Amino acid sequence: MDSKAIKQNFWKENYEKITKELLAINWRNQFVAKTVEEMWSVFKSELLRHIEENVPFKKEYRPKKKNYISKATIKHMKKRGIAWKHIDSFHQERITKSTRKSEMK
């Protein structure tokens, strides 16, 4: 099922109204001269119709964007990361040069 599909909120369903409406139906007249499959189809369609009428739809939930880190802070973090990469590469060069010097001795 698609998570973005419109869903019904069964927590806010009016069960009492649905029950009263279903009890008001004369089921004997509805089911006269019908097979079990036809009776089930009639019952199911009535139930679904009452559910559609009495169950509200959920409102679309969109989580709010968390602003615990500002854009300026993120920008500074990126600059810091780039600086550390530069320092690390410089450090790696020094290690490589010192290793080569020790190998040459």
PyMOL commands that set and color helices and strands:
alter all, ss='L'
color gray80, all
select helices_A, chain A and resi 10-12+15-24+27-30+36-54+71-104
alter helices_A, ss='H'
color red, helices_A
deselect
rebuild
show_as cartoon
